Amino acid sequence: MEHGIFYNETAGVWIGALLTLAIFSFLYKDNIVYRLAEYIFIGVANGYLLTITYFNQVKPNLVDKLAEHNWWYLIPGILGLMMVARLNKDFAWLSRWPMAYIVGLGSGLAITASVQTDIMAQIYDTLKPIMGGDFITNLQNLILIAGVLTSLFYFFFSVEHKGIYKNVSFVGICFLMIMLGGSFGNTVMARISLLIGRMQFLMERWLHVIS
Amino acid sequence: MWEKIKNLDKRIIYLCVALSVIIPMLNPIGLPIVITEETRRAFQAVDNLPPGSRVLFSADYDPGSEAELFPMNIAILRHCFQKKLRVVMTGLWPQGPAEMNKAFGEIKKDYPTLTYGTDYVNVGYKAGGLVVVNSIGSDFTIAFPKDQAGTDIRELPILQDVKNYSSFGLVISLSAGSSGGVVWVAYGGTKYHVDVITGCTAVSATEFYPYYSSGQFKGLINGLAGAAEYEKMVGAPGKGIRGMDAQSMSHLVIIGFIILGNVIYLTEKYGKK
């Protein structure tokens, strides 16, 4: 017990195991034990975030700087306090100034990067040859191009989806459905992985039935 | 009978899924693990770096995603030290650096000669996401003037000559969402031309694949399955490989229920006609 009870591993494992079982109890039905575990999680997570944000951000970037008489840092400090003014409806308008700064900075940074990363690079990746390579590569490239064009067409609402347009739109829907199927499969895999992680914890660290 | 199955208590389904996870854990089957191209490329991106190269390893997740990302965190970290790379750990999520410390704690006994400040360092969490990633491109020391313990990074041999992304051979992001891999690609990879690989939760994978396909990610490790593949390539079986039997069995159970549901639906639909 060098560091006291909060560093005792056995106690930590037991608390973790009991809270895990409390969360699992929701699968039977909603109950007070589940809610208690949920509230503990939210409280601990927020407490941790608040603490770590203060010691990693506010203290080194503001408090310490002001302590060293770097008075320029009063400006972001005041802007930060103006954000808190949202809590009072009479002074809520003050928060618009730091908000404007954040939105302006964020947009300025994001627009360029989005155009380069999400638009130009993706368009470039779609411009692929459908002849000249081996059969499989050509076919894959053709499917990719057809998928992009027909999916985009599905979201093109300036023409009524009738006749040939309806057929193209239908192909687009098929591609979107395949994408959603893939996404759903990955989601299932992720959720099962979480269950596996908890089961590994319970069986390995708590019950010691697997090594 | 169809009616009974149709109105099956969902708790029975939960029980079946739970058993499909528990039983393979108690009695491992040892199903084969096939290495996918995206995981192989991630492995090669690390493997091809010359010894002594510096990698920026960011844990952009919290304990909620540990089941998938922690096994790959350990495997990649082990691979880095096998290759004698110098690892600069960070995180765009508040608990990320703690996850890095935890992963290092799991393998440190295998690398007793590693020295903090020379072979690895943890520069901690910095709020801001894209602003942090962007500012590393200008000057790493502005983004991270001190390490997690508060030591000036100029006093640490591993970071003495660090400038910006040009000082790193590779950026690795283990990503549970935003901020994560996409931010590293957009503000590090695309803008400053540093190679980026990512490991992501399976939920995020469909969002990440276009960036891998376009070559913006040099490699992509997808969920627990990807972690198992990486562990296999590193030659150090861990929680990823151990979880794969359970993963496969539970998927079979879910597929079984989906097929059963569709059979009932089609039987009812065409049986009435």
Chai-1 contact restraints between the chains, C-beta under 6 A:
chainA,res_idxA,chainB,res_idxB,connection_type,confidence,min_distance_angstrom,max_distance_angstrom,comment,restraint_id
A,L27,B,Y14,contact,1.0,0.0,6.0,A-B,restraint_1
A,L49,B,P94,contact,1.0,0.0,6.0,A-B,restraint_2
A,I52,B,P94,contact,1.0,0.0,6.0,A-B,restraint_3
A,N56,B,Y125,contact,1.0,0.0,6.0,A-B,restraint_4
A,Q57,B,A127,contact,1.0,0.0,6.0,A-B,restraint_5
A,L109,B,L130,contact,1.0,0.0,6.0,A-B,restraint_6
A,A113,B,A186,contact,1.0,0.0,6.0,A-B,restraint_7
A,A113,B,Y187,contact,1.0,0.0,6.0,A-B,restraint_8
A,Q116,B,T190,contact,1.0,0.0,6.0,A-B,restraint_9
A,T117,B,A186,contact,1.0,0.0,6.0,A-B,restraint_10
A,T117,B,T190,contact,1.0,0.0,6.0,A-B,restraint_11
A,A121,B,S214,contact,1.0,0.0,6.0,A-B,restraint_12
A,A121,B,Q216,contact,1.0,0.0,6.0,A-B,restraint_13
A,Q122,B,S214,contact,1.0,0.0,6.0,A-B,restraint_14
A,D125,B,S214,contact,1.0,0.0,6.0,A-B,restraint_15
A,G182,B,T206,contact,1.0,0.0,6.0,A-B,restraint_16
A,S183,B,T206,contact,1.0,0.0,6.0,A-B,restraint_17
A,N186,B,A202,contact,1.0,0.0,6.0,A-B,restraint_18
A,N186,B,A205,contact,1.0,0.0,6.0,A-B,restraint_19
A,N186,B,T206,contact,1.0,0.0,6.0,A-B,restraint_20
A,T187,B,V203,contact,1.0,0.0,6.0,A-B,restraint_21
A,M189,B,A202,contact,1.0,0.0,6.0,A-B,restraint_22
A,M189,B,G223,contact,1.0,0.0,6.0,A-B,restraint_23
A,A190,B,T201,contact,1.0,0.0,6.0,A-B,restraint_24
A,A190,B,A202,contact,1.0,0.0,6.0,A-B,restraint_25
A,A190,B,V203,contact,1.0,0.0,6.0,A-B,restraint_26
A,I192,B,Q247,contact,1.0,0.0,6.0,A-B,restraint_27
A,I192,B,S250,contact,1.0,0.0,6.0,A-B,restraint_28
A,S193,B,A67,contact,1.0,0.0,6.0,A-B,restraint_29
A,S193,B,E68,contact,1.0,0.0,6.0,A-B,restraint_30
A,S193,B,G223,contact,1.0,0.0,6.0,A-B,restraint_31
A,S193,B,L224,contact,1.0,0.0,6.0,A-B,restraint_32
A,L194,B,A67,contact,1.0,0.0,6.0,A-B,restraint_33
A,L195,B,V21,contact,1.0,0.0,6.0,A-B,restraint_34
A,I196,B,V21,contact,1.0,0.0,6.0,A-B,restraint_35
A,I196,B,G243,contact,1.0,0.0,6.0,A-B,restraint_36
A,I196,B,A246,contact,1.0,0.0,6.0,A-B,restraint_37
A,G197,B,A67,contact,1.0,0.0,6.0,A-B,restraint_38
A,M199,B,V21,contact,1.0,0.0,6.0,A-B,restraint_39
A,M203,B,M25,contact,1.0,0.0,6.0,A-B,restraint_40
A,I210,B,M25,contact,1.0,0.0,6.0,A-B,restraint_41
